[in-house]
Amino acid sequence: MDMIADGMRKRIASLVAATFVLASCGGGGSGNGVAGIDRTGVPVIASYGTVSAFGSVVVNGVHYDTNQATFTIDDNPGVSTDLAIGHVVLVRGTLNANRATGVAASVSFENNVAGPVTSIDLVANTAVVLGQLVRVSAHTSFAPGIQPRSLAGIAVGDILEVSGLVWSDESISATRIGRRQPGGEFQVTGLALASQLAPVRSFFIGALLVNYSAAQVSGIPSSQVVNGDRVRVRGTLSNGLLMATRVQPRINALGGASGESRHVEGVITRFGSAADFDVARLKVRTGSQISFEGGTAASLALSVKVAVEGTLDDSGALVASKVEVRQSAPLRVVADRKSTRLNSSHT
């Protein structure tokens, strides 16, 4: 009996401690009806978008305290200084009552593609990097090692790291481009096209042919990549063919429990109507109780860049309370701490 009572006392103490920690992180109940961790009223948030400023980290207009956060950079443990303006990240944590600040539990980043440039079109403002079409705009952030900070500062054969938002045609709208030193493996994330055109144990990502006959394949049923799988591939180039050493699935990480908050920046990749579209592979629904910035419902269409704020419903769809049209909005750059710190990964 004493052992049972002792166990109950420990469990109650743990719950009280957890409630105290969450209250100190999020400021207690928000009063907005959003589901929280352990029913404390602190809204759970996952925010996907470009880093626009530092002093903590700012994503989708929210300043996140990252003092206690864990960082993952291209699948490896990292630190906050690995990030740069324009990097597209996923922040998980809690929102404070003012909803303009929050506390990050984790920050994850991975480049869309890291590899050599095979062609550049200065008229179209595009480049092909490891078989992927990269679109550059006036709002693309370039690392300091690229001079001038435009496609004119890049040459065929350069090895680039590209972070950006994916269009419906799987091209990449670059938000950050950096140059990488030669050596090491290349990597790419994209939609696998495993058709009759690809040999056995091979598939295309964009124009890149990937052979994974000797790769470590994890998280994929029967270790067999099928048409339409979204995968992350690492490997080395041989005569234009990427010989994969590792293949992993990329499942949408923006899902979660009903009532959780989501802030999502991206390009509309499926458009049924202004009340039914996809952003960052997340289904978005809008209703009458919604506000617009930078445009109206009539501004929404395929390939329009937006930022959507709302909560998940029981089906996993994002019920939007606010949509900001960012098709012509500049990246809000406050400071780029990389400007005085160059390294082999982001130069």
Phi, psi and chi 1 to 4 in degrees:
 res  aa     phi    psi   chi1   chi2   chi3   chi4
   1 MET       -  -43.2 -177.7   67.8   69.2      -
   2 ASP   -61.0  -37.5  -70.8  -19.1      -      -
   3 MET   -64.9  -40.3  -68.6  178.2   63.7      -
   4 ILE   -65.0  -44.8  -64.8  173.9      -      -
   5 ALA   -62.8  -40.1      -      -      -      -
   6 ASP   -63.0  -40.3 -174.9   61.9      -      -
   7 GLY   -63.8  -39.2      -      -      -      -
   8 MET   -66.7  -40.6  -68.9 -177.4   65.8      -
   9 ARG   -60.8  -41.0  -77.9 -166.1  -64.4  -90.3
  10 LYS   -65.0  -39.9  -70.9 -179.8  178.1  179.2
  11 ARG   -67.1  -41.9  175.6  162.0  176.8   75.2
  12 ILE   -62.6  -41.2  -68.5  170.1      -      -
  13 ALA   -62.7  -39.0      -      -      -      -
  14 SER   -64.7  -42.0  -63.6      -      -      -
  15 LEU   -65.6  -40.9  -71.8  171.4      -      -
  16 VAL   -62.7  -42.8  170.8      -      -      -
  17 ALA   -63.2  -42.4      -      -      -      -
  18 ALA   -62.9  -41.2      -      -      -      -
  19 THR   -63.9  -39.2  -57.7      -      -      -
  20 PHE   -63.8  -44.0  174.6   78.2      -      -
  21 VAL   -62.6  -45.1  169.7      -      -      -
  22 LEU   -66.5  -37.9  -73.1  166.1      -      -
  23 ALA   -65.3  -38.4      -      -      -      -
  24 SER   -69.5  -29.8   65.3      -      -      -
  25 CYS   -77.8  -38.9  -70.5      -      -      -
  26 GLY  -114.3   -5.9      -      -      -      -
  27 GLY    82.7   23.3      -      -      -      -
  28 GLY    79.4 -159.9      -      -      -      -
  29 GLY   -67.1  142.7      -      -      -      -
  30 SER   -95.3  -19.3   62.5      -      -      -
  31 GLY    73.5   12.9      -      -      -      -
  32 ASN  -105.0    4.9   57.9   12.9      -      -
  33 GLY    78.4    4.9      -      -      -      -
  34 VAL   -80.6  134.7  179.3      -      -      -
  35 ALA   -60.8  146.2      -      -      -      -
  36 GLY  -131.6 -177.9      -      -      -      -
  37 ILE   -75.7  130.0  -58.1  173.6      -      -
  38 ASP    51.0   30.8  -70.3  -22.9      -      -
  39 ARG    57.2   32.5  -58.7 -174.6 -178.0  -82.8
  40 THR   -81.5  -13.0   63.7      -      -      -
  41 GLY    89.3   -2.7      -      -      -      -
  42 VAL   -81.1  117.1  179.4      -      -      -
  43 PRO   -65.0  134.2  -19.5   31.7      -      -
  44 VAL   -84.4  133.7  179.6      -      -      -
  45 ILE  -129.6  140.3  179.7   71.4      -      -
  46 ALA  -126.1  122.9      -      -      -      -
  47 SER  -122.0  125.8 -176.9      -      -      -
  48 TYR  -119.1  121.2  178.2   82.2      -      -
  49 GLY   172.5 -173.7      -      -      -      -
  50 THR   -82.7  144.1   54.7      -      -      -
  51 VAL   -73.1  120.6  174.6      -      -      -
  52 SER  -107.8  -14.3   58.7      -      -      -
  53 ALA  -166.4  164.8      -      -      -      -
  54 PHE  -119.6 -173.3  -69.4  105.2      -      -
  55 GLY    96.9   64.7      -      -      -      -
  56 SER    77.7 -138.3   63.9      -      -      -
  57 VAL  -140.7  138.5   64.6      -      -      -
  58 VAL  -112.4  120.8 -178.5      -      -      -
  59 VAL  -134.2  128.4  179.5      -      -      -
  60 ASN    53.2   37.8  -70.5  -35.4      -      -
  61 GLY    81.4   -2.4      -      -      -      -
  62 VAL  -103.5  132.1  176.9      -      -      -
  63 HIS   -88.1  114.6  -67.8 -114.8      -      -
  64 TYR  -102.5  128.2  -69.9   96.4      -      -
  65 ASP   -74.0  120.5 -179.6  -13.2      -      -
  66 THR  -111.6   16.9   58.7      -      -      -
  67 ASN   -60.1  -33.6  -73.8  -26.9      -      -
  68 GLN  -109.8   10.4  -57.7  -59.4  -41.6      -
  69 ALA   -82.2  151.4      -      -      -      -
  70 THR   -95.6  143.4   58.9      -      -      -
  71 PHE  -116.2  135.4  -72.4   81.3      -      -
  72 THR  -123.1  121.6  -55.9      -      -      -
  73 ILE  -119.7  113.9  -51.8  -63.6      -      -
  74 ASP    48.6   48.7  -81.9  -29.5      -      -
  75 ASP    73.9    3.9  -64.4  -36.7      -      -
  76 ASN  -116.7  152.5  -63.8  -50.4      -      -
  77 PRO   -59.0  140.1  -22.8   33.9      -      -
  78 GLY  -141.5 -170.9      -      -      -      -
  79 VAL  -134.6  169.0  -66.8      -      -      -
  80 SER   -62.3  -31.2   61.3      -      -      -
  81 THR   -73.9   -3.6   50.9      -      -      -
  82 ASP   -76.1  -15.4  -68.9  -37.9      -      -
  83 LEU   -88.8  155.5  -62.5  177.7      -      -
  84 ALA  -140.0  162.1      -      -      -      -
  85 ILE   -55.6  132.2  -64.9  -65.3      -      -
  86 GLY    95.6  -13.7      -      -      -      -
  87 HIS   -65.4  135.7  -82.6  162.5      -      -
  88 VAL   -90.7  120.4  176.9      -      -      -
  89 VAL  -126.8  163.9  -60.1      -      -      -
  90 LEU  -116.6  118.2  173.8   64.4      -      -
  91 VAL  -107.5  130.3  178.4      -      -      -
  92 ARG  -118.4  137.5  -70.1 -171.8  175.7  -82.8
  93 GLY   174.1 -142.1      -      -      -      -
  94 THR  -132.5  154.4   55.6      -      -      -
  95 LEU   -99.3  140.9  -82.8  174.6      -      -
  96 ASN   -77.6  168.9  -66.4  -28.0      -      -
  97 ALA   -59.2  -31.8      -      -      -      -
  98 ASN   -77.5  -10.6   59.6   14.7      -      -
  99 ARG    60.7    9.4  -57.6 -172.7   72.3   83.3
 100 ALA  -104.4  -11.5      -      -      -      -
 101 THR  -133.2  161.0   60.4      -      -      -
 102 GLY  -159.2  179.2      -      -      -      -
 103 VAL  -122.9  119.3  178.3      -      -      -
 104 ALA   -84.6  132.4      -      -      -      -
 105 ALA   -91.9  -33.7      -      -      -      -
 106 SER  -151.2  149.8   65.0      -      -      -
 107 VAL  -132.6  123.6 -178.6      -      -      -
 108 SER  -119.3  139.5  -57.2      -      -      -
 109 PHE  -142.4  139.6  165.0   75.5      -      -
 110 GLU  -148.3  138.8   61.7 -179.8   32.0      -
 111 ASN   -64.0  145.0  -73.6  -68.8      -      -
 112 ASN   -64.8  -40.4  -62.4   64.7      -      -
 113 VAL  -154.1  142.9   59.3      -      -      -
 114 ALA  -136.7  112.4      -      -      -      -
 115 GLY   179.6 -173.6      -      -      -      -
 116 PRO   -79.3  150.4   28.3  -34.1      -      -
 117 VAL   -83.7  128.6  178.7      -      -      -
 118 THR  -107.7  -19.7   54.2      -      -      -
 119 SER  -159.5  154.1   67.4      -      -      -
 120 ILE  -136.7  134.1  -62.2  172.1      -      -
 121 ASP  -121.9   99.7 -172.7  -25.5      -      -
 122 LEU   -70.7  -23.3  -66.1  177.3      -      -
 123 VAL   -74.3  -47.7  175.2      -      -      -
 124 ALA   -81.8  -10.9      -      -      -      -
 125 ASN    60.0   48.0 -135.3   18.9      -      -
 126 THR  -133.5  161.8   61.5      -      -      -
 127 ALA  -144.7  156.8      -      -      -      -
 128 VAL  -109.5  120.9  175.8      -      -      -
 129 VAL  -121.7  116.0  179.9      -      -      -
 130 LEU    49.5   43.4 -159.4   63.5      -      -
 131 GLY    81.2    3.7      -      -      -      -
 132 GLN  -109.6  134.1  -47.5  -50.6  -56.9      -
 133 LEU   -77.7  121.4 -179.7   63.3      -      -
 134 VAL  -111.8  124.3  175.7      -      -      -
 135 ARG   -99.6  131.2  -58.2  177.0 -175.3  -87.3
 136 VAL  -113.6  140.4  174.7      -      -      -
 137 SER  -130.8  178.6   73.2      -      -      -
 138 ALA   -65.7  -13.5      -      -      -      -
 139 HIS  -100.9    3.0  -47.6  -51.1      -      -
 140 THR   -72.2  131.4  -58.2      -      -      -
 141 SER   -90.6  128.7  173.8      -      -      -
 142 PHE  -108.2  140.7  -72.7   84.0      -      -
 143 ALA   -64.4  152.2      -      -      -      -
 144 PRO   -57.7  -27.3  -25.3   34.7      -      -
 145 GLY   -70.0   -9.2      -      -      -      -
 146 ILE   -99.3  115.1  -62.2  175.7      -      -
 147 GLN  -132.2  129.6  -65.3  -65.1  -24.2      -
 148 PRO   -65.1  163.6   26.8  -34.8      -      -
 149 ARG   -80.7   72.7  -65.8 -166.9 -175.2 -172.6
 150 SER  -164.0 -178.5   67.8      -      -      -
 151 LEU   -61.8  -23.4  -86.1 -176.6      -      -
 152 ALA   -65.9  -19.0      -      -      -      -
 153 GLY   -90.3    7.1      -      -      -      -
 154 ILE  -119.8  145.4  -66.7  169.6      -      -
 155 ALA  -125.4  154.0      -      -      -      -
 156 VAL   -58.0  133.9  170.2      -      -      -
 157 GLY   101.0  -20.0      -      -      -      -
 158 ASP   -61.6  146.3  -76.6   -5.6      -      -
 159 ILE  -100.6  118.5  -59.9  172.9      -      -
 160 LEU  -114.2  154.5  -59.5 -177.0      -      -
 161 GLU  -113.1  125.4  -66.7  179.0  -32.6      -
 162 VAL  -122.4  127.4 -179.9      -      -      -
 163 SER  -117.4  138.9  178.0      -      -      -
 164 GLY  -175.2 -170.2      -      -      -      -
 165 LEU  -107.8  138.6  -56.2  171.3      -      -
 166 VAL   -91.1  131.6  178.2      -      -      -
 167 TRP   -84.4  172.9  -77.0   28.2      -      -
 168 SER   -64.5  -24.2   56.8      -      -      -
 169 ASP   -91.2   11.1   62.8   -1.3      -      -
 170 GLU    72.3    6.2  -68.9  -64.8  -51.5      -
 171 SER   -73.6  163.2   62.6      -      -      -
 172 ILE  -111.7  120.9  -57.6  164.3      -      -
 173 SER   -86.1  101.9  177.1      -      -      -
 174 ALA   -69.1  129.2      -      -      -      -
 175 THR  -105.3  -19.1   53.3      -      -      -
 176 ARG  -151.8  133.2  177.3   77.0  178.1 -171.7
 177 ILE  -131.0  128.7  -64.6  178.2      -      -
 178 GLY  -130.4  159.1      -      -      -      -
 179 ARG   -98.9  140.9 -172.3 -178.1  -78.1  116.5
 180 ARG  -117.3  147.1 -162.4  171.4   90.4  175.6
 181 GLN   -72.0  150.4  -62.0  -60.0  -40.6      -
 182 PRO   -60.6  156.8  -21.6   33.4      -      -
 183 GLY   107.7  150.8      -      -      -      -
 184 GLY    86.0  178.1      -      -      -      -
 185 GLU   -86.0  156.7  -66.9 -175.1  -36.8      -
 186 PHE   -94.5  165.3  -58.1  133.9      -      -
 187 GLN  -152.0  152.7   58.1 -165.1   37.4      -
 188 VAL  -156.2  144.2   60.5      -      -      -
 189 THR  -118.7  132.9  -61.6      -      -      -
 190 GLY  -178.2 -173.3      -      -      -      -
 191 LEU   -87.3  123.4 -157.3   63.5      -      -
 192 ALA   -77.9  128.7      -      -      -      -
 193 LEU  -111.0   96.6  -57.7  176.3      -      -
 194 ALA  -103.5   83.4      -      -      -      -
 195 SER  -109.1 -175.4   67.8      -      -      -
 196 GLN   -66.4  -14.2   65.0  -86.7   18.2      -
 197 LEU   -76.5  -20.0  -61.9  177.0      -      -
 198 ALA   -94.5  132.7      -      -      -      -
 199 PRO   -62.4  171.3  -18.6   30.4      -      -
 200 VAL   -58.0  140.2  175.7      -      -      -
 201 ARG    57.6   35.7  -58.1  -67.1  -71.8  179.8
 202 SER  -139.7  158.6  -62.3      -      -      -
 203 PHE  -158.9  164.2   56.0   86.5      -      -
 204 PHE  -100.4  143.3  -73.7   93.9      -      -
 205 ILE  -122.1  109.9  -64.3 -178.6      -      -
 206 GLY    61.2 -129.2      -      -      -      -
 207 ALA   -93.7    6.1      -      -      -      -
 208 LEU   -92.7  126.1  175.7   70.1      -      -
 209 LEU   -91.2  126.0 -179.6   59.2      -      -
 210 VAL  -112.7  127.8  178.0      -      -      -
 211 ASN  -106.9  121.8 -178.8  -61.0      -      -
 212 TYR  -118.4   27.3   68.7  106.6      -      -
 213 SER   -63.9  -27.3   57.0      -      -      -
 214 ALA  -114.6   15.9      -      -      -      -
 215 ALA   -86.9  155.8      -      -      -      -
 216 GLN   -82.7  115.9  174.6 -171.3  -10.2      -
 217 VAL  -109.7  122.6 -178.5      -      -      -
 218 SER  -129.1  143.8   58.0      -      -      -
 219 GLY    76.1    9.4      -      -      -      -
 220 ILE  -117.6  125.9  -63.8  175.8      -      -
 221 PRO   -53.0  129.1  -26.8   34.7      -      -
 222 SER    59.1   14.8  -56.6      -      -      -
 223 SER    55.4   29.1  -62.4      -      -      -
 224 GLN  -115.9  112.3  180.0   70.6   43.8      -
 225 VAL   -74.0  128.9  177.1      -      -      -
 226 VAL  -115.9  163.7  -61.3      -      -      -
 227 ASN   -57.2  128.7 -165.9   61.7      -      -
 228 GLY    96.8   -8.2      -      -      -      -
 229 ASP   -66.5  138.0  -78.7   -9.7      -      -
 230 ARG   -96.9  122.4 -172.6  165.9  -65.4  -83.9
 231 VAL  -133.9  160.3  -67.0      -      -      -
 232 ARG  -114.1  126.1  175.9   77.0  161.7  173.1
 233 VAL  -125.4  136.4 -178.0      -      -      -
 234 ARG  -119.9  147.3  -63.8  176.6 -176.9  -89.1
 235 GLY   174.6 -169.8      -      -      -      -
 236 THR  -122.9  151.1   57.5      -      -      -
 237 LEU   -88.2  139.7  -85.3  178.1      -      -
 238 SER  -142.0  105.8  176.4      -      -      -
 239 ASN    54.5   43.5  -63.2  -40.3      -      -
 240 GLY    83.3   -5.4      -      -      -      -
 241 LEU  -101.7  131.0  175.1   69.0      -      -
 242 LEU   -87.0  113.8 -172.8   70.7      -      -
 243 MET   -87.7  102.6  -58.2  -59.6  -63.5      -
 244 ALA   -72.4  138.6      -      -      -      -
 245 THR  -104.7  -21.3   57.0      -      -      -
 246 ARG  -152.2  136.8 -171.9  175.0 -177.6 -176.3
 247 VAL  -132.6  127.9  179.5      -      -      -
 248 GLN  -132.5  148.0  -60.6  168.9  -76.8      -
 249 PRO   -75.5  154.0   30.3  -35.5      -      -
 250 ARG  -122.8   94.9  -82.1  -60.0  179.1  -98.8
 251 ILE   -89.5  142.4  -60.8  169.0      -      -
 252 ASN   -57.6  120.6 -163.3  -22.9      -      -
 253 ALA   -90.7    7.8      -      -      -      -
 254 LEU   -92.1    0.1  -71.3  169.2      -      -
 255 GLY   -71.8  171.7      -      -      -      -
 256 GLY   169.7 -164.7      -      -      -      -
 257 ALA   -80.7  151.6      -      -      -      -
 258 SER   -57.3  134.9  175.6      -      -      -
 259 GLY    95.5  -12.6      -      -      -      -
 260 GLU   -71.7  146.1  -71.1 -174.5   -2.6      -
 261 SER   -81.4  146.8  -67.9      -      -      -
 262 ARG  -137.9  132.7  -67.7  -67.3 -179.0  -91.2
 263 HIS  -117.5  118.2  -67.8  178.0      -      -
 264 VAL  -130.7  123.2 -178.7      -      -      -
 265 GLU  -103.9  139.3  178.7 -173.6   13.0      -
 266 GLY   176.8 -175.0      -      -      -      -
 267 VAL  -104.2  137.1  176.5      -      -      -
 268 ILE   -66.5  115.2  -64.5  177.9      -      -
 269 THR  -103.8  -14.7   54.1      -      -      -
 270 ARG  -141.5  130.1 -178.8 -165.8   63.4   82.9
 271 PHE  -129.9  107.5 -174.4   76.3      -      -
 272 GLY   -90.1  -46.9      -      -      -      -
 273 SER  -164.0  178.3   68.5      -      -      -
 274 ALA   -66.7  -12.2      -      -      -      -
 275 ALA  -106.1    3.3      -      -      -      -
 276 ASP  -155.8   99.8  175.3   25.9      -      -
 277 PHE  -154.1  171.0   54.4   91.8      -      -
 278 ASP  -115.9  138.5  -70.4   -5.0      -      -
 279 VAL  -135.5  129.0  175.7      -      -      -
 280 ALA    52.6   40.1      -      -      -      -
 281 ARG    64.6   19.2  -63.3  158.8   55.1 -146.5
 282 LEU  -114.9  129.4 -171.0   63.0      -      -
 283 LYS   -72.0  131.0 -176.2  178.4  179.2   64.5
 284 VAL  -116.3  134.4  178.4      -      -      -
 285 ARG  -122.0  138.6  -66.9  173.9  177.1  164.2
 286 THR  -122.1  155.2   63.6      -      -      -
 287 GLY  -135.4 -158.8      -      -      -      -
 288 SER   -74.7  -27.6   57.3      -      -      -
 289 GLN   -91.7   70.9  -58.6  -59.6  -46.2      -
 290 ILE  -143.7  145.9 -174.5  171.6      -      -
 291 SER  -115.3  149.7   63.4      -      -      -
 292 PHE  -119.7  145.1  -76.0   88.8      -      -
 293 GLU  -129.5  143.0  -72.7 -173.2    9.9      -
 294 GLY    74.5    4.9      -      -      -      -
 295 GLY   169.4 -168.1      -      -      -      -
 296 THR  -131.2 -178.2   65.9      -      -      -
 297 ALA   -57.7  -31.1      -      -      -      -
 298 ALA   -69.6  -16.0      -      -      -      -
 299 SER   -79.1  -16.2  -53.9      -      -      -
 300 LEU   -77.9  136.0  -56.7 -178.9      -      -
 301 ALA  -167.4  172.3      -      -      -      -
 302 LEU   -58.5  135.4 -164.5   65.5      -      -
 303 SER    75.3    6.4  -61.8      -      -      -
 304 VAL   -79.2  135.6  170.2      -      -      -
 305 LYS   -85.3  130.3 -176.6  179.1  176.6 -177.3
 306 VAL  -139.9  165.6  -64.6      -      -      -
 307 ALA  -126.1  127.7      -      -      -      -
 308 VAL  -118.5  134.9 -177.8      -      -      -
 309 GLU  -122.3  135.2  179.9  178.3  -21.6      -
 310 GLY   176.8 -159.2      -      -      -      -
 311 THR  -130.4  154.8   56.3      -      -      -
 312 LEU   -78.7  143.0  -62.0  176.8      -      -
 313 ASP  -100.0 -174.4   65.8   10.3      -      -
 314 ASP   -63.9  -24.4  -70.2  -21.1      -      -
 315 SER   -87.3   -5.9   71.7      -      -      -
 316 GLY    92.6    0.1      -      -      -      -
 317 ALA   -79.1  152.9      -      -      -      -
 318 LEU   -90.3  113.8  177.4   59.7      -      -
 319 VAL   -87.8  108.4 -179.5      -      -      -
 320 ALA   -78.6  135.3      -      -      -      -
 321 SER  -104.7  -18.0   57.7      -      -      -
 322 LYS  -151.9  137.1  176.7 -178.2  175.6 -179.2
 323 VAL  -129.1  123.1  175.4      -      -      -
 324 GLU  -107.0  121.5  179.3 -175.7   -8.7      -
 325 VAL   -83.2  119.6 -179.9      -      -      -
 326 ARG  -116.9   20.1  -67.7 -177.1  174.2  177.6
 327 GLN   -54.1  -38.0 -177.2   70.7    0.8      -
 328 SER  -116.4   11.9  -58.4      -      -      -
 329 ALA   -84.9  133.1      -      -      -      -
 330 PRO   -74.6  154.4   27.4  -33.8      -      -
 331 LEU   -65.9  128.4 -173.4   65.5      -      -
 332 ARG   -84.3   92.5  -67.8  169.9  -69.6 -177.9
 333 VAL   -93.3  118.6  176.8      -      -      -
 334 VAL   -99.1  -46.3  175.2      -      -      -
 335 ALA  -159.2  146.0      -      -      -      -
 336 ASP  -121.2   99.1 -173.3  -13.8      -      -
 337 ARG   -70.2   -8.9   59.2 -175.5  170.4 -165.9
 338 LYS   -74.7  -13.3  -68.8  -78.2 -174.5  179.9
 339 SER   -63.5  -22.0   61.1      -      -      -
 340 THR  -115.9    8.5   58.2      -      -      -
 341 ARG  -135.8  104.3 -173.9  177.2   67.9   86.0
 342 LEU  -102.2  144.4  -52.9 -177.6      -      -
 343 ASN  -143.7 -179.2   59.9   37.9      -      -
 344 SER   -70.2  -17.7   59.8      -      -      -
 345 SER   -92.8  -30.7  -63.7      -      -      -
 346 HIS  -136.2   73.6  -56.8   93.4      -      -
 347 THR  -118.9      -   56.0      -      -      -
